[in-house]
Amino acid sequence: MTGPGWDISAASSSGDPALVAASVLGGDCFAAIVADCQAGGPLSNATECDPASLVGTIRLTGSFGFTQPPQLFRWLADAAARCQAVPCMTNESLGVFSPPLRASLQWGVSETCTYIFLLSGLLGLPRNAWQQFHNQGVDGRLWSKFQMSDYEDLGFTKGQASAAMQGWKGFLETFSQPGSFDPHDTSFIPKGPVLVYPQVILERLVDVDPPNHFEIEYYVNFAWSDRRIFHSCNGYRAEADQPDGDSICSLFWQPKIELPDAVESTIVQELGLTTQVGDEWGAQSSWAGLQHSLAYRQYRQRAKFMVVLDYLSLPFDKHALNFTMRMPGANRRDRACFEVGEPHDATSVELPASQLGSGWKPGYQARVWNGKPHQVRASGKPRHQIWDVTNFEAYSESIESDPLLGLETSEWANANNPAMMLRQLALADNESLALIRERAADGTYHICQVTFSIEITRRNWYHILNYIVMQLVLVLLGWCTFFLPPESIDARLGIAFTMVLAINVFQIVLVENLPETGDLSRLQWFTILNTIVLGLIAVESVVVCGCARALERRHELDRHVKKFVNRPDAHRAVRRIQRAARRLILLQKVAVAVEESLDPQEKGPPSWKERGSARLWSGRRGRHRPSDGWRWMAVRACAEWGDIVAATLLFPVLLAVSLSVSLTGTLTTAY
């Protein structure tokens, strides 16, 4: 047959199979193939020479795909040569359908022509489309860059061009889909997820600015095994190396990473994609003994991530700075997932020795480093002035790609929200519900992400020297009031109040420098308790001063009494005082007896004179209470021993309690 090609469109016709086969190949070509099979020619050894198989094979030429056995394609090449129908279809060109499959960028003109000849119906092109491609010398690399206008320039309609664009795009994406594929399986059905092994090296902690962000610089290496890789790439970068997609390396799948916690991110250095071809690709293998192809992508990135810090333990606080890397929602867990092993297997740090804790030196583990020794590597980059890095870990997890799937909602949402209505329809169908639960269990509705956690510890000498030590100095200066005489109340209160005002300055500085929080930090509790201690020192000064003055008045009265006790008229004065006292006591008893004898209803309310007399007599009676002696003993002890006890016992105890309950976190835990 010397016509324009096999009439593939006739393969879908119904009717007599022999007539359909004859219309596909043309009567002369079909008869020649049958005669060759009967005469024992080159085609006779093929199973297609069986009449039923021959007719079925010819009828299937309009719906060929990559799932056909290689023997069939070789028979087709021989049949084409026997009929002289398609000059481009040879055993070599039919290699595009033989596993392991090669990318279209490696096809020549004859291979492209053969592909279009057999699959023009699936691409939406006319049966003679191969002629236009063959005459124009279109190879696979050129065809991969075709646009709508290029198809129209070859004489195809807009509809045919659009259909061909979509069909051809689907084939090109077979190498860039996520999943674990077997290149020898032409069905291109994933056998499972592709496992991506991340390795992140923290190179610099740039800034920690709560509650806005923290900024880091890190090096990333993603490695994975992909058996579809048949070409070696060395640092391929899509933006710099052939940005039009004209490189074979642009076909291979790479993990696309999202940073959901990032405020902003920048690729500082793009090291590109590197691939190594496995032994299963024969002569194209990169390393002897490398069974399957592998790839890895490397880049250095600087990013800012959201951060919320807990300042309750300031200045002895430790924090975890977390950031997440996630694959896009299209890469579900059953197609691509992260694999990190143990928390310290996928992370390393390359930081200055001073930032890994004092005492660290190469070959030894840092005293404050909580990770593994093999994670640490010294660096000459500048360190962060405030924070030490003490650990770096990674955890992989999966999250639901559709959070609405397991959401419990209200009746209104089930009746009105379209998403919930669809969910209710699925729940009403037991088979659909079982399928949903099965896919939710095996990870179909989940996507993978890996969370990295950087543990940092504050370098607290700044706060210890500038806040804690200075406040202790101020409190100890307030202790000096105990060594001043109690009568110097003005000087003692002046020192105490001055120290209180100085402590308040520290409180103001803390309020201005720390973000607003719902609770108080350890340092703020320490400042408040120091203020209370200084206030108690001022109160102690007032009490001791009052006791000292009362005792001084008592001593002055005693001296005044002794001055008059030896005078000649002193005894007469004493007798007069005693007689007046007896009369007053007798009058008091008479007044009480008369008052008790009267009917309460007849007495009426007491007059102002009676109320005054009652207060007078009650006051005079109170002066003779037996507790007066104990009171004066307490006043004397307070005046003489108050400062000594406060300076040696009460004040040290209060200061120790202030230090322990504030800086150890007792109050922040109980508050």
WOTA-V405015 format. One line per field, one symbol per residue. ss: DSSP state (H for helix, E for strand, - for the rest). psi: psi as a letter, one per 30 degrees, with the letter a starting at -180 (. if undefined). burial: I if it has 24 or more other ideal C-beta (glycine too) atoms within 12 Angstrom, else O. A space follows every 10 residues. Layout:
ss: ???
psi: ???
burial: ???
This chain:
ss: -------HHH HH----HHHH HHHHH-HHHH HHHHHHHHH- ------HHH- HHHHHHHHHH HHH------H HHHHHHHHHH HHH------- --HHHHH--- ---HHH--HH HHHHHHHHHH HHH-----HH HHHHHH---H HHHH---HHH HHH----HHH HHHHHHHHHH HHHHH----- ---------- ---EEEEEEE EEEEEEEEE- --EEEEEEEE EEEEE----- -----E---- -------HHH H-----EE-- -EEEEEEEEE EEEEEE--HH HHHH------ ---EEEEEEE EEEEE----- -------EEE EEEEEEE--- -E---EEE-- ------EEEE E-HHHH---- ---------- --HHHEEE-- ------EEEE EEEEEEEEEE --HHHH---- HHHHHH-HHH HHHHHHHH-H HHHHHHHHHH HH---EEEEE EEEEEEEE-- HHHHHHHHHH HHHHHHHHHH HHH-----HH HHHHHHHHHH HHHHHHHHHH HHH------- -HHHHHHHHH HHHHHHHHHH HHHHHHHHHH HHHHHHHHHH HHHH-----H HHHHHHHHHH HHHHHHHHHH HHHHHHH--H HHH----HHH HHHHHHHHHH HH-----HHH HHHHHHHHHH HHHHHHHHHH HHHHHHHHHH HHH--HHHHH -
psi: kgaglkieff fgllakeeee eefefkeeee eeeeeeeefh affffkfffk eeeeeeeeff ffhkaffkle eeeeeeeeee eefhejffjl eeffffgklk kllffgkaee eeeeeeefge effgllfgff eeeeefhkae eeefgkleee eeffglleee eeeeeeeeee eefffgkklj ljffjffhkk falkkkjkjk jjfkjekjil gdlkklklkk jkklkjffjg kkkjhkkeee jifgggkeff fkkkkkkkif fkelkkjejj fakklkklff gbffkekkfj elkllkkklk kklklkkjkj gegkghkklj jklkkkllff ilffeklljf blfgfgklki lkeffgkkfk lkflkkffkf akeffkkllg lklkfekkkf ljlkkklklk fjffegkkll eeeffekeee eeeeeeefje eeeeeeeeee eggegllklk kkjjkkkkjg feeeefeeee eeeeeeefff fffkkffhee eeeeeeeeee eeefeeeeee eefklklflk leeeeeeeee eeeeeeeeee eeeeeeeeee eeeeeeeeee efeffglege eeeeeeeeee eeeeeeeeee eeeeeffkke ffelkklfee eeeeeeeeee effgkffeee efeeeeeeee feeeeeefde eeeeeeeeee feffgeefef .
burial: IOOOIIIIII IOOOOOIOOI IIIIIIOOII OIIIOIIOOO OOIOOIOIIO OOOIIOIIII IIOIIIOIOO OIIIIIIIII IIIOIIOIII IOIIIIIIII IIIIIIIIII IIIIIIIIII IIIIIIIIII IIIIOOOIII IOIIIIOOOO IOOIOIOOOI IOIIIOIIOO IIOIIIIIII IOIOOIOIOI OOIIIIIIII IIIIIIIIOI OOIIIIIIII IIIIIIIIII IIIOOIIIOO OOOOIOIIII IIIIIOIOIO IIOOIOIOOO OIIIIIIIOI IOOOOIOOOO OIIIIIIIII IIIIIOIOIO IIIIIIIIII IIIIIIIOOO IIIIIIIIII OOOIIIIIII IIIIIIIOOI OOOOOIOIII IOOOIIIOIO OOIIOIIIII IIIIIIOIII IOOOIOOOOO OOOOOOOOOO OOIOOOOOOO OOOOOIOOOI OOIOIIIIII IIIIIIIIII OOIOOOIIOI IIOIIIIIII IIOIOIOOIO OIIOIIIOII OIIOOIIOOI OOOIOOOOOI IIIIIIIIII IIIIIIIIII IIIIIOIIOO IOOOOOOOOO OOOOOOOOOO OOOOOOOOOO OOOOOOOOOO OOOOOOOOOO OOOOOOOOOO OOOOOOOOOO OOOOOOOOOO OOOOIOOIIO OIIOOIIOOI IOOIIOOIIO OIIOIOIIOO O
